[in-house]
């Protein structure tokens, strides 16, 4: 049986990210984010980059994720399970705005992953959604590239390694980061590799 190789790619920078805003699905890449994604494209399309050969490309429904995949020369199929956390009433607002208006709710959300004071999705619910999707990829024997959001990748790593959900806070994922997971039948393996030149 061939192992499933999954490359999780964080979309490029958006204006909302640079302003520490809770993003929405309509946020596209900003100029710097598009430029950085396009700069990666030659290595990826030549097969010399981290992505290598891709059998299946999936993407969050968010504009930034679809644009990132396109900039990398990939034609993604939209996968709803790869969508960002639903931030409810906080979508489009900055961290500072929420901290000023709802300091207690923000502290609660940052310290208790099972809460969703914004009326959207809790981090626990996000992990469950992403975990179900991740578990469904096992045993496929394909090379899958999935372009998604930093928080989605963080909870995917936590799920894949069987860590407590609160440890997602200890996983940092930068724009255009690539995280590789390989399925070896009974569990996922996190693979860290040097960038090809």
RACOR-V992512 format. One line per field, one symbol per residue. ss: DSSP state (~ for helix, > for strand, _ for the rest). psi: psi as a letter, one per 30 degrees, with the letter a starting at -180 (. if undefined). burial: b if it has 16 or more other ideal C-beta (glycine too) atoms within 10 Angstrom, else e. A space follows every 10 residues. Layout:
# RACOR-V992512
ss->???
psi->???
burial->???
This chain:
# RACOR-V992512
ss->___>>>>>>> ___>~~~~__ >_______>_ ~~~~~~~~~~ ~~~~~_____ _____>>>>_ __~~~~~~~~ ~_____>>_~ ~~_____~~~ ___>~~~~~~ ~_~~~~~~~~ ~_________ __~~~~~~~~ ~~~~~~~___ __>>>>>>_~ ~~~~~~~~~~ ____~~~~~~ _______>>> >>>____>>> >______
psi->kkkkkkjkkk llkleeefgh kjllffjlkl eeeeeeeeff eeeeffgfaf ebkkekklkl fkeeeeeeee fggkjlkkje fgllkjgbff kflleeeeee eieeeeeeef fjffliffgb kleeeeeeee eeeeeffkgf gljkkjkale eeeefeeeee fhlkeffffg jkjlkgkkkk kkkhdflkkk kklkkl.
burial->eebbbbbbbb bbbbbbbeee bbbbeebbbb eebbebbbeb eebbeeeebb beebebbbbb ebbbbbbbbb bbbbebeebe bbbbbbbeeb bebeeeebee ebeebbeebe eebeebbbeb bbbbbbbebb bebbeebbeb eebbbbbbbb bbbbbbbbbb eeeebeebee bebebbebbb bebeeeebee eeeeeee
